[in-house]
């Protein structure tokens, strides 16, 4: 008897569950309007691997200027070159400060 009741409940409830109102479809946005509101991403940022930055003369110049030395000549360069500045900064013992990172980020953002 319980099984018959369960089957009857499923049969009766299924049409009620199927009666849902579809979600409204958003109006299409013109491609030109979307492109105009989205700014292009910067070529480099603080999450870019250091070796990628050093490979670009403009980005390397930013690092050399803002860090005050040629990072590619650091004795441990091979150990950290695949890391980003954001990853290296906490391990730098204070050599790479938050202010330095802000300056580097601003300068890297100017590279096209």
Backbone as numpy.savetxt, mean C-alpha at the origin, in Angstrom:
# Nx Ny Nz CAx CAy CAz Cx Cy Cz
-42.78 -38.45 12.55 -43.60 -37.27 12.55 -42.73 -36.01 12.55
-41.63 -36.02 13.36 -40.75 -34.86 13.40 -40.11 -34.63 12.04
-39.73 -35.69 11.35 -39.10 -35.56 10.04 -40.06 -34.95 9.05
-41.32 -35.38 9.06 -42.33 -34.84 8.16 -42.56 -33.36 8.45
-42.55 -32.99 9.72 -42.73 -31.60 10.09 -41.54 -30.75 9.60
-40.31 -31.27 9.74 -39.11 -30.54 9.30 -39.14 -30.33 7.80
-39.52 -31.34 7.02 -39.60 -31.23 5.57 -40.66 -30.20 5.19
-41.80 -30.24 5.86 -42.87 -29.28 5.58 -42.42 -27.86 5.88
-41.68 -27.69 6.96 -41.20 -26.37 7.32 -40.24 -25.84 6.26
-39.35 -26.67 5.76 -38.41 -26.27 4.72 -39.15 -25.88 3.45
-40.13 -26.68 3.06 -40.89 -26.40 1.84 -41.66 -25.09 1.97
-42.23 -24.85 3.13 -43.02 -23.63 3.34 -42.10 -22.42 3.46
-40.96 -22.54 4.13 -40.09 -21.41 4.41 -39.25 -21.01 3.20
-38.92 -21.93 2.32 -38.04 -21.63 1.19 -38.56 -20.53 0.29
-39.83 -20.53 -0.15 -40.29 -19.43 -0.98 -40.22 -18.08 -0.26
-40.44 -18.06 1.04 -40.39 -16.81 1.78 -38.96 -16.28 1.83
-38.00 -17.17 1.97 -36.60 -16.75 2.00 -36.14 -16.27 0.63
-36.70 -16.82 -0.41 -36.28 -16.45 -1.76 -36.81 -15.09 -2.18
-37.75 -14.53 -1.45 -38.34 -13.24 -1.81 -37.53 -12.10 -1.20
-36.41 -11.82 -1.80 -35.59 -10.71 -1.33 -35.58 -9.62 -2.39
-35.40 -8.43 -1.94 -35.34 -7.30 -2.86 -33.90 -7.14 -3.32
-33.69 -7.07 -4.63 -32.31 -6.93 -5.10 -31.75 -5.56 -4.71
-30.45 -5.54 -4.48 -29.78 -4.29 -4.11 -29.80 -3.35 -5.30
-29.94 -2.06 -5.05 -29.95 -1.11 -6.16 -28.59 -1.09 -6.86
-28.62 -0.93 -8.16 -27.40 -0.89 -8.95 -26.95 0.56 -9.02
-25.69 0.85 -8.62 -25.23 2.22 -8.66 -25.10 2.72 -10.10
-25.32 4.00 -10.26 -25.21 4.59 -11.59 -23.75 4.53 -12.05
-23.53 4.27 -13.32 -22.14 4.21 -13.81 -21.48 5.58 -13.72
-20.19 5.56 -13.41 -19.41 6.78 -13.30 -18.58 6.90 -14.57
-18.55 8.06 -15.13 -17.77 8.28 -16.34 -16.30 8.04 -16.05
-15.60 7.41 -16.96 -14.19 7.09 -16.77 -13.36 8.35 -16.58
-13.69 9.40 -17.28 -12.91 10.63 -17.15 -13.08 11.25 -15.77
-14.25 11.14 -15.18 -14.48 11.69 -13.84 -13.67 10.91 -12.81
-13.60 9.60 -12.96 -12.84 8.78 -12.03 -11.36 9.09 -12.17
-10.86 9.17 -13.37 -9.44 9.42 -13.59 -9.04 10.79 -13.06
-9.94 11.75 -13.12 -9.62 13.10 -12.67 -9.52 13.18 -11.15
-10.21 12.32 -10.43 -10.21 12.40 -8.98 -9.14 11.53 -8.34
-8.54 10.62 -9.07 -7.53 9.73 -8.53 -6.15 10.25 -8.92
-5.37 10.63 -7.93 -4.03 11.13 -8.20 -3.10 9.94 -8.46
-2.17 10.09 -9.37 -1.23 9.00 -9.63 -0.34 8.76 -8.41
-0.03 7.52 -8.17 0.82 7.17 -7.03 2.24 7.64 -7.30
2.95 7.98 -6.24 4.34 8.39 -6.37 5.15 7.21 -6.87
6.19 7.50 -7.61 7.04 6.45 -8.17 7.74 5.68 -7.05
8.19 6.40 -6.02 8.89 5.78 -4.89 8.29 6.28 -3.58
8.43 5.46 -2.53 8.00 5.86 -1.20 8.87 5.16 -0.16
8.52 5.30 1.08 9.33 4.73 2.16 9.23 3.21 2.25
8.33 2.61 1.48 8.21 1.15 1.45 8.92 0.54 0.25
9.51 1.35 -0.59 10.28 0.87 -1.74 11.59 0.27 -1.24
11.99 -0.89 -1.75 13.27 -1.46 -1.32 14.42 -0.48 -1.57
15.35 -0.43 -0.64 16.47 0.51 -0.73 17.28 0.27 -2.00
17.48 -0.99 -2.38 18.25 -1.27 -3.59 17.57 -0.71 -4.84
16.25 -0.65 -4.85 15.52 -0.05 -5.97 15.76 1.45 -6.00
15.78 2.08 -4.83 16.04 3.51 -4.76 17.47 3.83 -5.21
18.42 3.03 -4.77 19.83 3.25 -5.12 20.05 3.06 -6.63
19.26 2.21 -7.25 19.42 1.94 -8.69 18.97 3.12 -9.55
18.14 4.00 -9.01 17.68 5.18 -9.75 18.52 6.38 -9.29
19.25 7.02 -10.22 20.12 8.14 -9.82 19.39 9.26 -9.07
18.18 9.56 -9.46 17.43 10.64 -8.78 17.07 10.24 -7.35
16.61 8.99 -7.17 16.26 8.52 -5.83 17.50 8.36 -4.96
18.59 7.90 -5.56 19.85 7.76 -4.81 20.33 9.13 -4.34
20.18 10.15 -5.18 20.57 11.50 -4.80 19.76 11.98 -3.59
18.47 11.63 -3.56 17.63 11.98 -2.41 18.17 11.31 -1.15
18.46 10.02 -1.24 18.98 9.30 -0.07 20.30 9.89 0.39
21.21 10.12 -0.56 22.53 10.67 -0.21 22.39 12.02 0.49
21.50 12.87 -0.03 21.31 14.21 0.54 20.64 14.13 1.92
19.55 13.38 1.98 18.74 13.37 3.21 19.33 12.50 4.32
20.11 11.51 3.96 20.76 10.67 4.98 22.16 11.18 5.31
22.69 12.04 4.46 24.00 12.62 4.72 25.18 11.74 4.35
24.91 10.65 3.65 26.01 9.78 3.21 25.51 8.86 2.10
26.44 8.17 1.46 26.11 7.23 0.39 25.70 5.90 1.03
24.41 5.67 1.09 23.89 4.47 1.75 24.41 3.18 1.10
24.70 3.23 -0.19 25.18 2.02 -0.88 26.60 1.65 -0.47
27.30 2.56 0.22 28.66 2.29 0.70 28.69 1.84 2.16
27.52 1.73 2.76 27.45 1.29 4.16 27.96 -0.13 4.26
28.75 -0.46 5.28 29.30 -1.82 5.41 28.25 -2.93 5.44
27.05 -2.63 5.92 25.99 -3.65 6.02 24.97 -3.54 4.88
25.30 -2.79 3.83 24.35 -2.55 2.73 23.76 -3.86 2.20
24.58 -4.88 1.99 24.06 -6.15 1.44 23.04 -6.80 2.37
23.11 -6.50 3.64 22.18 -7.09 4.60 20.84 -6.38 4.65
20.80 -5.08 4.29 19.54 -4.34 4.38 19.03 -3.80 3.05
19.73 -4.03 1.96 19.35 -3.43 0.68 17.97 -3.87 0.19
17.53 -5.06 0.54 16.21 -5.53 0.11 15.08 -5.01 1.00
15.44 -4.33 2.08 14.45 -3.79 3.01 14.08 -2.36 2.62
12.97 -1.89 3.14 12.55 -0.51 2.90 13.09 0.38 4.02
13.01 1.68 3.79 13.41 2.62 4.84 12.52 2.49 6.07
11.23 2.22 5.85 10.32 2.01 6.98 10.73 0.81 7.81
11.27 -0.21 7.17 11.69 -1.41 7.88 13.04 -1.21 8.58
13.92 -0.44 7.95 15.26 -0.24 8.50 15.28 0.76 9.65
14.45 1.78 9.58 14.48 2.86 10.57 14.42 2.38 12.02
13.49 1.49 12.38 13.44 1.06 13.79 14.69 0.30 14.24
15.42 -0.26 13.30 16.62 -1.04 13.63 17.89 -0.21 13.51
17.76 1.08 13.19 18.93 1.92 12.93 19.55 2.51 14.19
18.98 2.23 15.33 19.52 2.78 16.56 19.41 4.30 16.63
18.40 4.85 15.97 18.19 6.29 15.97 18.90 7.02 14.86
19.65 6.30 14.02 20.36 6.95 12.91 19.40 7.47 11.85
18.26 6.78 11.68 17.22 7.22 10.74 16.02 7.65 11.58
15.82 8.95 11.66 14.77 9.51 12.52 13.46 9.68 11.75
12.40 9.93 12.50 11.10 10.20 11.88 11.15 11.45 11.01
11.88 12.47 11.46 12.01 13.69 10.66 12.74 13.41 9.35
13.76 12.57 9.41 14.48 12.20 8.18 13.54 11.46 7.23
12.74 10.56 7.78 11.81 9.80 6.94 10.80 10.73 6.26
10.30 11.72 7.00 9.36 12.68 6.42 10.00 13.45 5.28
11.24 13.88 5.48 11.95 14.63 4.45 12.20 13.75 3.22
12.63 12.52 3.46 12.89 11.60 2.35 11.60 11.32 1.58
10.52 11.08 2.31 9.24 10.80 1.65 8.82 11.97 0.78
8.95 13.18 1.28 8.58 14.36 0.50 9.46 14.50 -0.74
10.75 14.26 -0.57 11.67 14.38 -1.70 11.46 13.27 -2.72
11.18 12.06 -2.27 10.92 10.95 -3.21 9.64 11.19 -3.99
8.67 11.85 -3.37 7.39 12.11 -4.03 7.54 13.05 -5.22
8.63 13.80 -5.27 8.83 14.74 -6.38 9.41 14.05 -7.61
9.90 12.82 -7.44 10.50 12.10 -8.57 9.39 11.55 -9.46
9.46 11.86 -10.73 8.46 11.40 -11.68 8.96 10.20 -12.47
